[in-house]
Amino acid sequence: MPLPKERLYTVDDIYSLPDGQRAELIDGRIYDMAPPSRKHQRIAGELYTVINNHIKGNGGRCEVDIAPFAVFLDKDQYTYVEPDISVICDPDKLTDRGCEGAPDWIIEIVSHASRHMDYMTKLFKYKSAGVQEYWIIDPSKNRVMVYDFAHNETEVYTFSDTVKVGIYEELYIDFSQIAPLI
């Protein structure tokens, strides 16, 4: 007797969720999302501000978006994610729905509930989808993991370090300036 097939969910299922319920969809599987903590939101807000100010101050063509922001990573109906921060440099990927395809740079801020998703599931998915750079900010470990997929490099930093952004030659983020604010 054959095993029953697991149901594949689509973006329509995500949009059919009750108001207030957040979830992501990866390869047809739904993953519920817990509400972010205050610390999570503070980190996301500070990073967004630094990145956005840099882009605007340097006449950059990229756009930075903060969650909730829809990313249709594989340009299909089976993957929908809401990275904490997405930087998209190709304006053709941006639509009224969100980003169609892989952002250039994604930042995820780890919570207890998202640990496996951020370090495993999304790491693999983002790399295979063509994201150039992926940062995992882990406040409980005082750690910033930087995955430079374009050069197949990984670096580990702490909240006392200054981290160079790979997709921008002149952008550095000083986590020692962000840490006291959270």
Residue, then its C-alpha position, 0 to 999 in steps of 0.5 A: m500500500p503506498l504512503p499517503k502524499e503530504r498536501l502541498y500548500t500554496v500562496d493562496d492558503i497563506y492569504s486565506l489564513p485568519d487575520g493576524q495569523r502569520a505564516e511562511l510557506i517553503d516548498g509547499r509546507i506552512y510554517d507558523m510564525a510567532p509574534p516578534s519580541r520587543k528586542h527583535q523589533r528594536i534590532a530590525g528597526e535599527l538595522y533598517t534605519v542604518i541600511n536605508n540611510h546609507i542607500k538614500g545618502n549614497g543615491g543607491r538603486c536598492e530598496v530595503d524592506i522590513a517585515p512583514f514584506a512578501v518575498f516570493l522566493d522561487k517565483d512560484q506558488y509554493t514559497y512565500v517568506e517574510p524576512d525581517i529585512s530584505v534588500i532588493c537591487d533589481p527594481d524589476k523584481l519589485t511589484d505591488r505584492g512584494c519581491e518576485g525572486a531572491p533579494d540580494w541581501i536578507i537579514e533574519i533575527v533569531s527568536h527561540a521559535s525561529r532558531h531551526m528555521d533561520y539556521m537550517t531551513k532558510l539558510f538552505k532555501y536562501k542559498s539555493a534561491g540565489v540570495q547573495e548575502y544572508w545574515i543571521i542575527d542571534p541576540s541570545k548568543n550575541r552573534v552575527m553570522v554572515y553568509d556570503f553565498a556569492h563568494n562561498e564564505t562564512e564569518v562570525y561576529t559579535f555585537s561588539d564588532t563592526v561588520k562589512v556588508g558584502i553587497y555594498e563596498e562602503l557600508y559597515i554596520d557597527f553592532s556596538q552602536i546598536a547593542p546598547l539601544i536594545 
